[in-house]
């Protein structure tokens, strides 16, 4: 099956919004929060578990460490930056998107997180907190504090009020085709499926994110040309340099 040329992809995409940089599994960086923050990333992702009435950041349960709490790694440094920047996460008044992936016991995590964030709701007014992973049912969104928004799914149906609590719509790139290494052009059938997904959600006023995407320049360029809003990576400097170069 032939592959679409990147120039053709660019022309096919009905509308390209300004892409946002997303630090995937940010807690696995040598400097969680700061590595992405210092590069000006728009979005940061943390996987969270609840244990002994505390919230820990880890990819797997057996990787939980006493010092790696959500407060220590993310909330405290973020609040300190907001204080330094007169109410904004960044000195240029740019907002920040925090994606919290609930690994399990999602409702219990949200209850505890609500308590932890309550004193800082005003301070966090320029931070969008999107809940992903083990989310409550859409019909239950209303039962949780309005500081929380939710990560939409492409096959999920939402009522009008439920949809207001959805900030982004996410999917695995493998939902559209076979695993892609990003070392050769994306197959045209997969690309067209992604393009349709992007267009449908943009028409509804929602941004989109794909996970399981490759950490290559070709991967970033393809996603950008297809109009994917949140470009995620584990290689922060590679994506930051790509965005800097292509924005000139």
C-alpha positions in Angstrom: 0.0 0.0 0.0 1.5 3.3 -1.0 2.1 6.1 1.5 0.9 9.7 1.3 3.5 12.3 0.7 3.7 14.8 3.6 3.0 17.7 1.4 -0.3 16.1 0.3 -1.2 15.4 3.9 -0.7 19.1 4.6 -3.0 20.1 1.8 -5.6 17.5 2.8 -5.9 18.7 6.3 -8.8 21.2 6.4 -7.4 23.2 9.2 -4.2 23.2 11.2 -4.4 24.6 14.7 -1.3 25.6 16.7 0.2 22.4 17.9 0.8 21.9 21.6 3.8 20.0 23.1 2.8 17.2 25.5 5.3 15.5 27.9 4.1 11.9 27.9 4.7 10.0 31.2 6.6 13.1 32.4 7.4 11.5 35.7 9.9 9.2 33.9 12.1 12.2 33.0 15.2 12.8 35.0 13.6 15.9 36.3 9.9 15.5 36.5 8.0 18.7 35.8 11.1 20.9 35.4 12.5 19.2 32.3 9.2 19.9 30.4 8.5 23.2 32.2 12.0 24.6 31.4 11.4 23.8 27.7 8.0 25.6 27.8 5.9 22.5 27.3 2.2 23.2 27.0 1.0 19.9 28.6 2.4 17.5 31.2 1.2 14.0 32.0 1.4 12.1 35.3 0.1 8.6 36.1 -1.3 8.5 39.6 -2.1 5.8 42.2 -3.7 6.1 45.7 -2.0 4.2 48.5 -2.4 4.8 52.3 -4.4 8.0 51.6 -1.7 9.5 49.5 -1.3 10.1 45.8 1.8 8.7 44.2 3.1 9.1 40.7 4.2 5.9 39.0 3.6 3.9 35.9 3.2 0.6 37.8 2.0 -0.2 41.3 5.3 -1.8 42.2 7.2 1.3 41.2 5.5 3.5 43.9 8.2 5.3 45.9 7.5 7.2 49.2 9.1 10.4 47.9 7.4 10.5 44.5 4.0 11.9 45.5 1.9 14.0 43.2 2.4 16.9 45.6 6.2 16.7 45.7 6.7 16.2 42.0 4.0 18.4 40.5 1.7 20.4 42.7 4.3 22.1 44.9 6.6 23.1 42.1 3.7 24.2 39.9 2.2 26.4 42.7 5.6 27.9 43.4 6.0 28.9 39.7 2.5 30.4 39.7 3.5 32.4 42.8 6.6 33.6 41.0 4.7 34.5 37.9 1.9 36.5 39.4 -0.8 33.9 39.0 0.4 32.3 35.8 2.3 29.0 35.3 4.7 30.7 32.9 6.1 34.3 33.0 4.7 35.0 29.6 1.2 34.4 31.0 0.9 31.1 29.1 -1.4 28.6 30.6 -0.6 25.0 31.4 -2.4 21.7 30.8 -2.0 19.0 33.4 -3.1 15.5 32.4 -3.6 13.2 35.3 -4.0 9.6 34.3 -5.7 7.6 37.0 -4.3 4.1 37.0 -6.9 2.5 39.2 -9.4 3.5 42.0 -10.1 6.6 40.0 -13.0 7.8 42.1 -11.0 7.5 45.3 -8.2 9.4 43.7 -10.5 12.2 42.6 -12.0 12.5 46.1 -8.6 12.9 47.7 -7.4 15.2 44.9 -10.4 17.4 45.4 -9.4 17.9 49.1 -5.8 18.6 48.2 -6.6 21.1 45.5 -9.4 22.9 47.2 -7.2 25.5 48.9 -5.5 26.3 45.6 -8.4 26.6 43.2 -7.9 30.3 42.7 -4.2 29.8 42.2 -4.8 27.1 39.6 -7.2 29.2 37.5 -4.8 29.2 34.6 -4.1 25.5 34.8 -6.4 23.1 33.0 -6.6 19.7 34.8 -7.8 16.9 32.6 -8.5 13.5 34.1 -7.7 10.4 32.1 -7.4 6.7 32.6 -9.8 5.2 35.2 -12.3 8.0 34.8 -15.9 8.1 36.1 -18.7 7.5 33.7 -19.7 10.6 31.7 -23.0 10.6 33.6 -21.0 11.0 36.8 -18.8 14.0 35.6 -21.2 16.4 37.3 -20.5 14.7 40.7 -16.9 15.9 40.7 -15.5 19.4 41.4 -15.5 21.7 38.4 -11.7 22.1 38.6 -11.6 18.7 36.8 -12.2 18.2 33.1 -12.1 14.8 31.4 -10.2 13.1 28.5 -12.7 12.2 25.8 -12.8 8.9 23.9 -13.7 8.7 20.2 -16.3 6.0 20.6 -18.0 7.5 23.6 -21.3 9.3 23.4 -21.8 12.3 25.6 -24.8 14.5 26.4 -24.4 18.2 25.9 -23.6 18.9 29.5 -21.2 15.9 29.8 -19.4 17.1 26.7 -18.8 20.5 28.3 -16.5 18.7 30.8 -14.4 17.2 28.0 -11.3 19.2 27.1 -9.7 16.9 24.6 -10.5 13.7 22.8 -7.8 11.0 22.8 -7.0 7.7 21.1 -4.2 5.4 20.5 -2.6 5.7 17.1 -3.0 1.9 16.8 -6.8 2.5 16.8 -6.3 3.7 13.2 -3.8 1.1 11.9 -0.8 -1.0 12.7 1.9 0.2 15.1 4.0 2.9 13.4 7.7 3.4 14.2 7.9 6.9 12.6 10.9 5.9 10.6 9.1 5.7 7.3 6.0 7.5 6.1 2.6 6.6 7.6 0.4 4.4 5.5 -2.2 6.5 3.6 -5.1 4.5 4.9 -4.1 5.2 8.5 -3.4 8.8 7.8 -6.8 9.3 6.3 -8.5 7.7 9.3 -6.6 10.1 11.6 -7.4 13.1 9.4 -11.1 12.2 9.6 -10.9 11.8 13.4 -9.2 15.2 13.7 -11.7 17.0 11.4 -14.7 15.5 13.2 -13.5 16.7 16.6 -12.4 20.1 15.4 -15.8 20.6 14.0 -17.2 20.0 17.5 -14.7 22.4 19.0 -12.4 19.8 20.6 -8.7 19.3 20.4 -7.3 15.8 19.8 -4.4 13.8 21.2 -2.9 10.5 20.1 -0.8 8.2 22.3 1.6 5.5 21.4 3.1 7.8 18.8 6.8 7.6 17.8 9.6 9.9 19.1 10.9 10.8 15.6 11.0 14.0 13.6 9.0 12.3 10.9 6.5 11.3 13.5 6.1 14.8 14.8 5.9 16.3 11.3 3.3 13.8 10.2 1.1 14.5 13.3 1.5 18.2 12.9 0.5 18.0 9.2 -2.5 15.9 10.1 -3.7 18.6 12.5 -3.2 16.6 15.7 -3.3 19.2 18.5 -1.3 17.6 21.2 2.0 16.1 20.0 3.3 13.8 22.8 6.8 12.7 23.3 9.3 11.1 25.7 12.1 12.9 24.0 11.5 16.4 25.2 14.4 18.2 23.6 13.8 16.5 20.2 10.2 17.8 20.1 11.1 21.2 21.5 13.7 21.7 18.8 11.3 20.5 16.1 8.7 22.9 17.2 11.2 25.7 17.4 12.5 25.0 13.9 9.1 24.6 12.2 7.6 27.7 13.8 10.1 30.0 12.1 
